[in-house]
Amino acid sequence: MLEKLLNHPDVVVEIDKDLKKYSTMRLDARGDLITVKSVAGLKFATKTLTQNGIHYRVLGWGANILLPAKAELPYIQLDFDFDRSVFEAPRDEYILPASVSLATLTSHANKFGLKGWEVFTGIPASLGGAIFMNAGTNLGEIGTIIKEVKLITKNGEEKSVIIDKGSFTYRHNHFVDSGDVIYEARLIHFGIDEAISRKIKEYLDMRTRTQPLKEWTCGCVFQNHHDNLRDVTCRAGLF
């Protein structure tokens, strides 16, 4: 049914796909996967699914998520291409697709010393997934460097959100509605600082020493509810 409904050049539908590699836990899981390669494809997919009464879930890098052995709902995953020359030199702002990995951004921050980007060091996530949960470490939260987020609603409409002080709280956003899919974000930094490269390296070294980074784990699933402590180093696995 999904293959017939989602007949679009930028939408790939795979029925009953093996999803083991789509989460950091690497547990057995199967389900229908909808890979979307453009904004036009995403509009078409969300609108078509909604019109046909089909609910869906968005799947990023699969950290902090437990995929069921057999998923009842289809997953949407973004795979947007973009001009990677944006990383050839530092700039004041970056407009990036939600599907870009935080590892790619960390590499860029490390190379040029982008202040503020150290906050997501070592987090195995896509940009969209990190924004959705305001991901962070004890160095800070990604929400501090996000200026604008663009989404497609469940009805296939575009929505742009300018980030303000009320947009994020600890591990939560307050602007993504049910069925919305983040597809792009505008990021800033707080200047160039050569100390950032050292901070990133030291933090990665600490994680290597204290966490089983070579093992497939559920990631850091602990939430700190103490405002004065914010985030603590999780030694149970990947964040």
MOWO-V13482 format. One record per run of one state. SS is the DSSP state (H for helix, E for strand, C for the rest). FROM is the first residue (numbers start at 1). LEN is the number of residues. Records with the same first field share a line. If there is no record, write none. Layout:
# MOWO-V13482
SS->FROM-LEN ; FROM-LEN
This chain:
# MOWO-V13482
C->1-1 ; 6-5 ; 19-1 ; 23-7 ; 37-2 ; 52-4 ; 59-11 ; 71-3 ; 79-5 ; 88-5 ; 98-3 ; 113-1 ; 115-2 ; 121-5 ; 133-3 ; 138-2 ; 153-5 ; 163-5 ; 170-2 ; 174-7 ; 189-3 ; 193-2 ; 211-29
H->2-4 ; 20-3 ; 39-13 ; 84-4 ; 102-11 ; 117-4 ; 127-6 ; 142-4 ; 195-16
E->11-8 ; 30-7 ; 56-3 ; 70-1 ; 74-5 ; 93-5 ; 101-1 ; 114-1 ; 126-1 ; 136-2 ; 140-2 ; 146-7 ; 158-5 ; 168-2 ; 172-2 ; 181-8 ; 192-1
